[in-house]
Amino acid sequence: MFLGEYVHQIDSKGRLTLPARFRAELARGVVLTRGLDKCLFVYPVEQWQKLAEKINGLPLTQRNARNLARLFYSGASSCVPDKQGRILLAPYLREFAGVDGETVIVGLYTRLEIWSPERWREIRSEVEEHGDAIAEHFAELNV
């Protein structure tokens, strides 16, 4: 389970050190891909496989299903963290998310998100500002 918010640096070779508390769970490998809202998603291999099965089960005839598959699969990159817990962020992923140098890593239960600090502040402010409305919406769904 991934929880919390962490600030880490991307080094000159494009490597990002994962938070120490998550390294054991991610040691078998991760899949990084373009996320939503201009961040990167990081999935443990097992979680990625579950997501991929769901995406592959979507109807090929629906444009949004095809586009979701394109977004996630075309941007996907798999790797195994090195002994220091670092993963390589491909240049096209760093460019997509606008990350270089300092990053914010956010734990979201089954995945991590990697954000530029500026974009994370914008998103976090938006969520905090509209928290009541968000909670009300999901209360209607019995969440």
N, C-alpha and C positions, 0 to 999 in steps of 0.2 A: 504494500500500500504506500503510495507516494503522497506526502502532505508537506506543506510549507513553501517558503519563498527563500531563495538563496541567490547571492550575488557571486558570480565567478567570472574569470577572465578567459578570453580566447587568446591563445598565444600566437606568436608570429607564424607558426606553421598551420594555423587553423584548427588547433586542438582545443577542446573544452574539457576541463576536469569536472566530472560529475560529483555531486554532493556525496560525502563519505558514507552517509547513512543509507544510500541507495545502491552502492556499488556491488554488494553481494547479490542483490536481486537482479542486477543488470549484467553480471559477469558472463552469462552465457551468450550475450549478444543483444543488440538493439537494432531497431529500424527507425531511421529518422526520415521525416517527410515534411513537405509543405503543410502547414496547418491552416486553420482558419484565422481570420483577423490579423494576418501578417506575422504569425509566429511559426515556430517549428514544433512539430509533435515528435516525441521520442517514446517509442513503445518497446517494452521487453518483447522478445521474439514471440513468446506464447500469446501475448495480448494482440500483437500484430496479426498473427495467424487467425485469431478469432474475428478480428475486424475484417480481414481480407475475405474470409468466408461469407460474412454478412454482405459485403460489397459485391462479391461475385454472385450472390443470390438475388441481387436487385435485377429488375427487368431491363434487359438490353434495349428495349424499345422506348424507354423513358430517357429523355435528354439529360435531366438532372442526375440520373443514375450513372450515365456514361461520363458526365462531367466530373462527378465526384470520384469515380475510378481514375480518370485522367489526372485530376489534381493530386490524389494520394499516390498512385503508382508511378507516374512519370517523375515525381520528385523524390521517390524513395531511395534510400541508401542504407545498406546494412553494414554493421561493423561490430567488433568485439572490443570492449574497452581494454586499454593496455594495463600494465601492472600498476600504474599510477592513477587508474580510473579515468583516463582521458579518452575521448572519442573525437574523431576527425569530422569536422563540419565542412562538407564540400563547398567550394566557392559559390555555386549557384544557390545553395541553401542559405548561406550567409547573406548573399545579395537579396534574396527574396525577403528575408526577415529583417534586413537592415542591421544585422549584428556584426560588430567588430570591436574587439577590446572587451569592455565590460558587458556582461549579460545578466539577465535575471532568469533563473530556473525556477519554475513553479510546479509543485507536485499536485496532480489532479487525480488521485486515487489509482487509476490504472495506467496513466501516462504522465509524462513530463511535458511541459511547454518551455521553449526557450524564446525569450523576448529581448528586444533592445530595451534598455531602461526607460527611454522616453515613451515608447509605445506602451510598455507595461503600465507606466504611470497614467497614461490616457485611459486605458482599458479599466484599470483598477478604480480610477475616479468615476468613470461611467457606471460601473457595477455598484459602487458604494452609493452614488447619487440616486440610482434607481432601484436600490435593494428592496424597498417595500413593494414596488410594483412587480418585481421579479418573484418575490416570495408569494405574493397573492396569486400570480399566474400558476405557479406550481402547486399551491394549496388547492386550486381548482382541479388539479390532476391527481390529488391525493399523495403528493410527494412531501 
